[in-house]
Amino acid sequence: MSETRCGYVEDVELLTNRGTARCWRPVRGDDDRCFWHGNGPKTREALDAHRPEPDERLDGADLRGADLTGASWLRGRSLVGADFTGATLRGADLTGADCRRATFDRVDARRARFDAADVEGATFDDIDLREASLDGTKLYRASFTDVRLDRATDFGDRVIYESLVDDIEDRETRVATLEAASWTYRELRRLFEQDALPQRSRACYLGEKSSRRRAAWASGEYLRALKLEGSRWVMRYGTSPTRVVTSSVVVMGCSGILYPLTGGLRTDSGTYGFEQPVADVLAATPGQLVRVFYNGLYFSVVTFSTLSYGDIQPIGAGARAIAGIEALLGSVLMALLLFVLTRRV
């Protein structure tokens, strides 16, 4: 390499799909670095004069204080380790750019586009992302501090890692990708909470839990996966009181039907049950069915709510077992309902 050439090399040893490249550009004046890697001023005129070719890599570029307003030539560019400190990226297009380990400190990035870009490991400190678009952006392990968002900031309907995992067959890679999705959702939830965007924060919370559930299944942690599945269906990970109420209604309804079919119920006025469930149900009149199942539903409700008055007793081991299980489920579901309502408030 001639002494008149820059020779800058960005350390990309730990990055995937990125080989090492030495900068071949000529040095600038008395500086031992080229225009892109030197620390000289990056005015708009100078940037236009040194416009890179479409496939040129700008890894490690020093763009501190640069005026990149509306710049479109950053699209799809390799900018690994680039320094954008104090730069203006308002309306700039970084779609598909590789900005891993880049620094975005004190940057005005309003209306900038980072769609499908890779900013894993990048630093975002005191950056304005209002009206910016980051749909499909890889954000894993990026550091966000003092980030300004608004309702127009677009992170897409779901993080990119959830889309990628569908095509991955290797178990370890699949788990790692789902963990990246979970981490990204958790970080976005924190950002939305800080900027008082509760609905978007709740959506990220659900995405995080869903990614954890899928990762548990993929990694063979079946007990943890079943726990998350139960949380998903019963209370939507602690966010839906409607699901808790629906689960309670299903438990009471099913138990009310099972009592007459598994031994029956005894009251002061008689016994309500079917010794031969199939034959007795088919032979019973509509009035008899209503009386039997009405008593079963009544006993189910008071058992579920742990308010049993003792006027009805289950007959047989089967009915008693159902009563015990229902009373336990009733206590758990009522506690979950209180928990979800309190959390929502």
C-alpha positions, 0 to 999 in steps of 0.5 A: 500500500502506497503512503499516499493511500489511506490504508484504514481497516475496520475491525469486522472480525466478529461480524458475519457476512462482512470481510475485511477491506483496506481503504485504498483512497488517496490521503488528503493534504497533510493528513494520513487519512482520506476524506472519509476517514479523516477528521476534517469538516464534512460540508455539503459541498465536500460530500457532494464532491466526494460522492462514493460509487454505488458499491463503495464501502464506507466502513469506519467513516468519520461523518461527525457533524456532516450535513446529510439532509435528504441524502439518498446515496447512503441507501444500501451502503456499508457503514460499519463502525461509522461515526455520525456524532452531531450529524444531520440525517433529517430525511436521509435514506439509509434503507438496507444500510449496514450500520452495525456498531455505528455511533448516532450521538446527538443526531437529528434523524427526523423523517429518516429511513432505516428500513431493513437496515442493520444497526445491531450493536450501534449506539443511539444517544440523544437522537431525534427519531420523530417521524422516522421509519425503522420497519424491518430494521435489525436492532439487536443489542443496539444501545438507546439512550435519550431517544425522542419518538412520536406516534409517527415513528414506525417500527413495523408491525413486528420485529424482523427477527420473527420473520426470519425465524420462519425460514430457519431449520437449525435449532440453535440458530432458531433459538438465538433469533427468537431471543434477539426478537424478545430482546428487541421487543423489550427494548422498544417497550422501554422506549415507548413507555418513556415517550408515553405511548402505552398502546405501542408499549403493550403491543411490544410486551405481547411480542416479547412474551410470544417470542419467549414462548416460541423460544421455549418450545424450540429449546425444549424447555417444555415446562416453561413453554406450557406455562407461557401457553397457559398465560397466553390463552387464559389472560393474554400474558396478563393483559386481558381481563376478558380472557380471564372471564371467558376462561372462568365461564368455560370452567363453570359451564363444563363443570356444570355439565359434568356433575350430572354425568359423573355421579350427580348431585343430591339436594333436600328435594331429590337427586339430580344425575344420570346413572347411565349418562348416554341412555338416560340423557336420550330418554329424558324429557326436555324438562328433566334435562333443564332441571338436572343441568340447571342444578349442575350449573348452580352448584358449579357457580357457587363452587367456583366462587367458593360460596357453597351454601351446603344445600347441594352435595356431589355424589360419587368420587368423580363429582367430588373430584370435579368439585375440588378441582373447580374450587381450586381453579376458581380461586386461581382465576379470581386472583388472576382477574384481580391481578390483570385489572390492577395491572391494566389500571 
